[in-house]
Amino acid sequence: MSSVTNWAGNVRFASELQRPRSVEELQELVSAAEKVRVLGTGHSFNRIADSTGALVSVADLPSEIAVDERGVTVSAGLRYGEITAALEAQGLALHNLGSLPHISVAGACSTGTHGSGDGNGPLADAVNAITFVDARGELVTLNRGDEDFAGSIVSLGALGVTVSLTLDVQPSYQISQVVYDGLPVERLGTDFAEVMGSAYSVSAFTDWVDPDVMVWRKSRDLSAPAPEWLGAHLADGARHPIKVMPADYATQQGGVPGPWNERLPHFRLEFTPSNGDELQSEYFVPRDRAAEAFEVLRALGNLFAPVIQVSEVRTIAADELWLSPSQGRDTVALHFTWIQDEAAVRPVVAAIEEGLESLDVRPHWGKVFAADAATLAERYPRVKDFIALAAKYDPAGKFRNEYLDTFLPTR
């Protein structure tokens, strides 16, 4: 056992990490513990995973990647890069992926990681079955269509310890990724539908001050891209999302077709991220309010300048998972990568939330935000239902921690 930090290094967990090697060992651990929280790959930027009792990783549970008529059933601790490579080898694919293939499937789904695309729901939207260890140490399986299912996937670790997930699959497909430099920032608002609908998955990168926006288009249409588009031009080489950073570890660009799992992420699996010298925040507003949100952020641009590294704009299709940031509405995601200085970042985060308040903004559960419990309950309409569901599987609060007590209080 050893003490650990999250990926960014801004959180040092209070407990030593325990790594059970079998589901039975995990069940015994959970049954005997007074408090339990689960740590995935640590790509969260607040204390969502922290525990005053047992801090558990499921990464050492036996690996499973099993395809049948329901889809692919995978061990919760596996990384997306491992799963997707195995699926591609069998001619199969998932509908969407996040920026990093290094994140664990359970951690990504339980916190609402989403990827991009007008027609693409978040990663959790592909889940059709989940098996977890509840507070008694018993295994519980829920399937899509079950009464509790929609509240069990984006669960913030509050229902139990996930051991496996079954994901929808489809036939493998090819993606061509191109980057456009110099999109006039005004056109991100005026031509938003055209920009974000121009490919299967689209990301726009800006700092809200620079007049030029960089756009990454990941397309299932493998035809040659136009050299000029909406005032932007094809990049003359590979790009990193942060303009000043080298693009060595970015996925293949330049319109070279390749498998979905090697193009949808921004970074290659063989690049293992070290501790990230950064903090992150992310906000979600209804897709039809995007232009209004952009005006707010551009007005705040000078406030961002001392602390921002880059901001990314993506779209997400609506889903029905209770705590999903895109629950019930097509969504635009506004992501911020900050310098690692929480004292400097906090007032900026508060200003963003104040500026976007009238747009029914939702913060990302696993990142830096300022909203309180009352605001979260207003913005996420199924919060009360979720708290009741968590109490059903964990009546004594074994899986609760300070984070849940603060943001999802039981009274």
C-alpha positions as CSV (number, residue, x, y, z in Angstrom):
1,M,0.0,0.0,0.0
2,S,1.2,3.5,-0.8
3,S,0.0,7.1,-0.5
4,V,-0.8,8.7,-3.8
5,T,-1.8,12.0,-5.5
6,N,-4.1,12.7,-8.4
7,W,-2.7,13.1,-11.9
8,A,-2.2,16.8,-11.5
9,G,-0.6,16.6,-8.1
10,N,-2.9,19.1,-6.5
11,V,-4.6,16.5,-4.3
12,R,-2.8,14.2,-2.0
13,F,-5.2,11.5,-0.8
14,A,-5.6,11.0,2.9
15,S,-5.5,7.2,2.8
16,E,-3.1,4.6,1.4
17,L,-4.2,2.9,-1.8
18,Q,-5.4,-0.7,-1.6
19,R,-5.3,-2.8,-4.7
20,P,-7.4,-6.0,-4.4
21,R,-6.5,-8.7,-7.0
22,S,-9.9,-10.5,-7.2
23,V,-13.6,-9.5,-7.0
24,E,-13.9,-11.7,-3.9
25,E,-11.1,-9.9,-2.1
26,L,-12.7,-6.6,-3.1
27,Q,-16.1,-7.7,-1.6
28,E,-14.4,-8.7,1.6
29,L,-12.6,-5.3,1.8
30,V,-15.8,-3.4,1.2
31,S,-17.8,-5.5,3.6
32,A,-15.3,-4.9,6.4
33,A,-14.6,-1.2,5.9
34,E,-16.3,1.7,7.5
35,K,-15.6,4.0,4.6
36,V,-14.6,3.3,1.0
37,R,-13.8,5.4,-2.0
38,V,-12.5,4.3,-5.4
39,L,-9.6,6.0,-7.3
40,G,-9.5,5.4,-11.1
41,T,-6.6,6.9,-13.0
42,G,-6.7,10.1,-11.0
43,H,-7.7,12.5,-13.8
44,S,-10.0,14.5,-11.5
45,F,-9.0,17.9,-10.0
46,N,-10.9,18.0,-6.7
47,R,-11.4,15.7,-3.8
48,I,-14.1,13.6,-5.3
49,A,-12.2,10.3,-4.8
50,D,-10.7,11.1,-1.4
51,S,-11.4,8.9,1.6
52,T,-11.0,8.9,5.4
53,G,-11.2,5.1,5.2
54,A,-10.2,2.7,2.5
55,L,-9.0,4.1,-0.8
56,V,-9.4,1.4,-3.4
57,S,-8.1,0.8,-7.0
58,V,-9.7,-1.8,-9.2
59,A,-6.9,-1.8,-11.7
60,D,-5.5,-5.1,-10.5
61,L,-8.7,-7.0,-10.8
62,P,-8.6,-9.8,-13.4
63,S,-8.8,-8.2,-16.9
64,E,-11.9,-9.0,-19.0
65,I,-12.7,-7.9,-22.5
66,A,-15.5,-10.2,-23.7
67,V,-17.7,-9.6,-26.7
68,D,-21.2,-11.1,-27.1
69,E,-24.6,-10.1,-28.4
70,R,-24.9,-7.4,-25.7
71,G,-21.7,-5.6,-26.7
72,V,-18.3,-5.8,-24.9
73,T,-18.1,-6.5,-21.2
74,V,-14.9,-4.9,-19.7
75,S,-13.2,-4.8,-16.3
76,A,-13.8,-1.4,-14.6
77,G,-10.2,-0.6,-14.1
78,L,-9.1,-1.1,-17.7
79,R,-8.0,2.0,-19.6
80,Y,-9.9,3.0,-22.7
81,G,-6.8,2.5,-24.9
82,E,-6.6,-1.1,-23.9
83,I,-10.3,-1.8,-24.6
84,T,-10.4,0.0,-27.9
85,A,-7.3,-1.7,-29.3
86,A,-8.8,-5.1,-28.5
87,L,-12.1,-4.0,-30.1
88,E,-10.4,-2.7,-33.2
89,A,-8.6,-6.0,-33.6
90,Q,-12.0,-7.7,-33.8
91,G,-13.4,-5.2,-36.3
92,L,-15.5,-3.4,-33.6
93,A,-15.7,0.1,-32.3
94,L,-17.2,2.4,-29.6
95,H,-19.2,5.5,-30.6
96,N,-17.0,8.1,-28.9
97,L,-13.8,8.6,-26.9
98,G,-12.3,11.2,-24.6
99,S,-9.2,13.3,-25.3
100,L,-6.9,10.8,-23.4
101,P,-7.1,7.0,-24.0
102,H,-5.3,6.6,-20.6
103,I,-8.3,7.0,-18.4
104,S,-10.2,4.1,-16.9
105,V,-13.6,3.1,-18.2
106,A,-15.3,3.2,-14.8
107,G,-13.7,6.5,-13.8
108,A,-14.6,8.2,-17.0
109,C,-18.2,7.0,-17.0
110,S,-18.8,7.7,-13.3
111,T,-17.8,11.3,-13.6
112,G,-19.4,12.1,-17.0
113,T,-16.4,12.2,-19.4
114,H,-17.9,13.0,-22.8
115,G,-15.7,13.3,-25.9
116,S,-17.2,15.3,-28.8
117,G,-19.7,15.3,-31.6
118,D,-23.1,16.8,-32.4
119,G,-24.6,13.3,-32.6
120,N,-22.5,11.6,-29.9
121,G,-23.6,11.2,-26.3
122,P,-21.0,11.0,-23.5
123,L,-18.9,7.9,-22.9
124,A,-21.4,6.7,-20.3
125,D,-24.2,6.7,-22.8
126,A,-22.7,3.5,-24.4
127,V,-23.1,1.5,-21.1
128,N,-25.9,-1.0,-21.2
129,A,-25.1,-2.9,-18.0
130,I,-23.1,-2.3,-14.8
131,T,-22.0,-4.6,-12.0
132,F,-20.8,-3.1,-8.7
133,V,-20.1,-4.1,-5.1
134,D,-22.6,-2.5,-2.8
135,A,-22.2,-1.4,0.8
136,R,-22.9,-5.0,2.1
137,G,-20.1,-6.4,-0.1
138,E,-22.7,-7.9,-2.5
139,L,-22.6,-7.8,-6.3
140,V,-25.4,-5.9,-8.0
141,T,-26.0,-5.9,-11.7
142,L,-28.3,-3.3,-13.4
143,N,-29.2,-3.4,-17.1
144,R,-30.4,-0.6,-19.4
145,G,-34.2,-0.4,-18.8
146,D,-34.0,-1.3,-15.1
147,E,-35.6,1.2,-12.8
148,D,-32.3,2.3,-11.2
149,F,-30.1,2.1,-14.2
150,A,-30.1,5.7,-15.4
151,G,-28.9,6.8,-12.0
152,S,-26.2,4.2,-11.6
153,I,-23.7,5.1,-14.4
154,V,-22.6,8.7,-13.7
155,S,-22.6,7.8,-10.0
156,L,-19.6,9.7,-8.6
157,G,-18.7,6.5,-6.7
158,A,-21.7,6.9,-4.4
159,L,-23.5,3.6,-5.1
160,G,-20.6,1.2,-4.7
161,V,-17.4,-0.1,-6.4
162,T,-17.9,-0.8,-10.1
163,V,-16.2,-4.1,-11.2
164,S,-17.5,-4.3,-14.8
165,L,-19.4,-2.5,-17.5
166,T,-21.0,-3.7,-20.7
167,L,-20.7,-1.2,-23.6
168,D,-22.6,-0.9,-26.9
169,V,-20.4,-1.6,-29.9
170,Q,-20.6,-1.0,-33.7
171,P,-18.5,-2.0,-36.7
172,S,-15.1,-0.4,-36.9
173,Y,-14.7,2.8,-38.8
174,Q,-12.0,5.0,-40.1
175,I,-11.4,8.6,-39.1
176,S,-9.5,11.4,-40.9
177,Q,-8.2,14.2,-38.6
178,V,-7.4,17.7,-39.9
179,V,-6.5,20.9,-38.1
180,Y,-7.5,24.4,-39.3
181,D,-5.7,27.4,-38.1
182,G,-7.0,31.0,-37.9
183,L,-10.8,30.6,-37.6
184,P,-11.9,34.1,-36.7
185,V,-13.2,33.9,-33.2
186,E,-16.4,35.7,-34.1
187,R,-17.3,32.9,-36.4
188,L,-17.3,30.4,-33.6
189,G,-20.5,32.1,-32.5
190,T,-22.0,33.3,-35.8
191,D,-21.3,30.0,-37.6
192,F,-21.4,27.7,-34.6
193,A,-23.7,25.0,-36.2
194,E,-21.5,24.8,-39.3
195,V,-18.2,24.7,-37.3
196,M,-19.3,22.0,-34.8
197,G,-21.3,20.0,-37.5
198,S,-18.4,20.0,-39.9
199,A,-17.2,16.5,-38.8
200,Y,-18.0,13.5,-36.7
201,S,-16.1,15.0,-33.8
202,V,-15.0,18.6,-33.5
203,S,-12.9,20.6,-31.0
204,A,-12.2,24.3,-31.1
205,F,-9.3,25.7,-29.1
206,T,-9.1,29.3,-27.9
207,D,-8.0,31.5,-25.0
208,W,-11.0,33.9,-25.6
209,V,-8.6,36.8,-26.3
210,D,-6.7,35.6,-29.4
211,P,-8.7,36.6,-32.5
212,D,-7.9,33.2,-34.1
213,V,-9.3,29.8,-33.1
214,M,-7.8,26.4,-33.9
215,V,-10.3,23.7,-35.0
216,W,-9.6,20.0,-34.9
217,R,-12.0,18.1,-37.2
218,K,-12.2,14.3,-36.9
219,S,-14.3,13.1,-39.9
220,R,-15.7,9.7,-41.1
221,D,-15.7,11.4,-44.5
222,L,-12.3,10.5,-45.8
223,S,-12.3,12.9,-48.8
224,A,-9.6,15.6,-49.1
225,P,-10.4,18.6,-46.9
226,A,-10.7,22.1,-48.4
227,P,-7.6,24.2,-48.0
228,E,-9.7,27.2,-46.8
229,W,-12.8,27.0,-44.6
230,L,-14.8,29.8,-43.0
231,G,-11.8,32.1,-43.1
232,A,-9.5,29.5,-41.6
233,H,-6.7,27.5,-43.4
234,L,-5.3,24.0,-43.1
235,A,-2.5,23.8,-40.7
236,D,1.0,23.4,-42.2
237,G,2.0,20.7,-39.7
238,A,0.9,18.8,-36.6
239,R,-0.5,20.8,-33.7
240,H,-0.9,20.4,-29.9
241,P,-4.1,21.9,-28.3
242,I,-1.8,24.4,-26.6
243,K,-0.2,26.3,-29.4
244,V,3.2,26.6,-27.8
245,M,3.5,22.9,-27.0
246,P,5.2,20.3,-29.3
247,A,2.8,18.0,-31.1
248,D,5.0,14.9,-30.7
249,Y,2.3,12.9,-28.8
250,A,-0.8,14.1,-30.6
251,T,-2.7,11.6,-32.7
252,Q,-2.1,11.6,-36.4
253,Q,-3.3,14.7,-38.3
254,G,-2.9,15.9,-41.8
255,G,-6.0,14.0,-43.2
256,V,-4.3,10.6,-43.0
257,P,-7.1,8.1,-42.4
258,G,-6.8,5.7,-39.5
259,P,-8.7,3.5,-37.1
260,W,-11.2,5.3,-34.9
261,N,-9.3,4.5,-31.7
262,E,-6.2,6.2,-33.1
263,R,-7.9,9.4,-34.2
264,L,-10.8,10.2,-31.8
265,P,-8.5,10.9,-28.8
266,H,-6.2,13.9,-29.0
267,F,-3.2,12.0,-27.7
268,R,-1.7,8.6,-28.4
269,L,-1.9,5.7,-26.0
270,E,1.9,5.1,-26.2
271,F,2.4,8.6,-24.6
272,T,1.9,8.0,-20.9
273,P,1.0,11.4,-19.3
274,S,3.2,12.4,-16.4
275,N,1.9,14.5,-13.6
276,G,0.1,17.4,-15.2
277,D,1.2,20.9,-14.2
278,E,-2.3,22.2,-14.5
279,L,-5.8,22.5,-13.1
280,Q,-9.0,22.0,-15.1
281,S,-12.6,23.3,-15.0
282,E,-15.5,22.6,-17.4
283,Y,-18.9,24.0,-17.9
284,F,-21.9,22.8,-19.8
285,V,-24.7,25.0,-21.2
286,P,-27.6,24.2,-23.6
287,R,-26.3,23.9,-27.2
288,D,-28.7,26.6,-28.3
289,R,-27.2,29.1,-25.8
290,A,-23.7,28.6,-27.2
291,A,-23.3,32.1,-28.8
292,E,-24.4,33.8,-25.6
293,A,-21.9,31.8,-23.6
294,F,-19.1,32.8,-26.0
295,E,-19.9,36.5,-25.6
296,V,-19.7,36.1,-21.8
297,L,-16.3,34.3,-22.1
298,R,-14.9,36.8,-24.5
299,A,-15.9,39.6,-22.2
300,L,-13.9,37.8,-19.4
301,G,-10.9,37.2,-21.6
302,N,-8.5,39.6,-19.9
303,L,-9.4,38.0,-16.5
304,F,-8.3,34.6,-17.9
305,A,-5.0,35.8,-19.3
306,P,-2.8,35.3,-16.2
307,V,-4.1,31.7,-15.5
308,I,-5.3,30.1,-18.7
309,Q,-3.4,27.6,-20.8
310,V,-6.2,26.8,-23.3
311,S,-9.9,26.5,-23.5
312,E,-11.7,23.8,-25.6
313,V,-15.2,23.9,-27.0
314,R,-17.1,20.7,-27.9
315,T,-20.6,19.5,-28.4
316,I,-22.4,16.5,-26.8
317,A,-25.8,14.9,-27.7
318,A,-28.4,14.7,-25.0
319,D,-28.7,11.6,-22.8
320,E,-30.9,10.5,-19.9
321,L,-28.3,9.6,-17.3
322,W,-29.3,11.4,-14.1
323,L,-26.0,13.2,-13.2
324,S,-24.7,13.5,-16.8
325,P,-23.8,17.1,-17.7
326,S,-25.7,16.5,-21.0
327,Q,-28.8,15.0,-19.3
328,G,-32.0,16.1,-21.1
329,R,-30.4,18.5,-23.5
330,D,-28.0,18.9,-26.4
331,T,-25.0,20.5,-24.8
332,V,-21.9,22.7,-25.5
333,A,-18.9,21.9,-23.3
334,L,-16.6,24.8,-22.3
335,H,-13.3,23.3,-21.0
336,F,-10.5,25.3,-19.3
337,T,-7.0,24.2,-18.7
338,W,-5.4,26.5,-16.0
339,I,-2.0,26.9,-14.5
340,Q,-1.6,25.0,-11.3
341,D,-2.3,27.8,-8.9
342,E,-5.6,27.2,-7.2
343,A,-5.6,30.5,-5.3
344,A,-5.3,32.4,-8.6
345,V,-7.8,30.2,-10.4
346,R,-10.6,30.2,-7.9
347,P,-11.8,33.8,-8.4
348,V,-11.7,33.3,-12.2
349,V,-13.8,30.2,-11.9
350,A,-16.3,32.1,-9.7
351,A,-16.5,34.8,-12.4
352,I,-17.2,32.3,-15.1
353,E,-20.0,30.7,-13.1
354,E,-21.5,34.1,-12.3
355,G,-21.3,35.2,-16.0
356,L,-23.0,31.9,-17.2
357,E,-25.6,31.7,-14.4
358,S,-28.5,32.8,-16.6
359,L,-27.6,30.1,-19.1
360,D,-28.4,27.2,-16.8
361,V,-24.7,26.3,-16.6
362,R,-23.7,22.9,-15.1
363,P,-20.1,22.4,-13.8
364,H,-18.2,19.2,-14.3
365,W,-18.3,17.0,-11.2
366,G,-14.6,16.0,-11.3
367,K,-13.0,19.4,-11.9
368,V,-12.5,22.8,-10.1
369,F,-15.8,24.6,-9.6
370,A,-17.4,27.1,-7.2
371,A,-21.1,26.1,-7.2
372,D,-22.7,25.0,-3.9
373,A,-25.1,22.2,-3.2
374,A,-28.2,24.3,-3.8
375,T,-27.0,25.4,-7.2
376,L,-26.1,21.9,-8.2
377,A,-29.5,20.6,-7.2
378,E,-31.1,23.3,-9.4
379,R,-28.9,22.7,-12.4
380,Y,-29.0,18.9,-12.3
381,P,-32.7,18.2,-12.0
382,R,-32.3,14.5,-10.9
383,V,-30.1,15.3,-7.9
384,K,-32.7,14.4,-5.3
385,D,-33.6,11.2,-7.1
386,F,-29.9,10.3,-7.2
387,I,-29.4,11.0,-3.4
388,A,-32.3,8.6,-2.7
389,L,-30.9,6.0,-5.0
390,A,-27.4,6.2,-3.3
391,A,-29.1,5.7,0.0
392,K,-30.9,2.6,-1.3
393,Y,-27.6,0.8,-2.0
394,D,-25.6,2.5,0.7
395,P,-28.0,3.3,3.6
396,A,-25.2,3.9,6.2
397,G,-23.1,6.2,3.9
398,K,-20.1,3.9,3.5
399,F,-19.3,5.4,0.1
400,R,-19.9,9.0,1.2
401,N,-17.0,11.4,1.8
402,E,-16.6,15.1,2.4
403,Y,-17.1,15.9,-1.3
404,L,-20.4,14.1,-1.4
405,D,-21.5,15.6,2.0
406,T,-20.7,19.0,0.7
407,F,-22.2,18.9,-2.8
408,L,-24.9,16.1,-2.6
409,P,-26.0,16.3,1.1
410,T,-28.6,13.9,2.3
411,R,-30.5,16.7,4.1
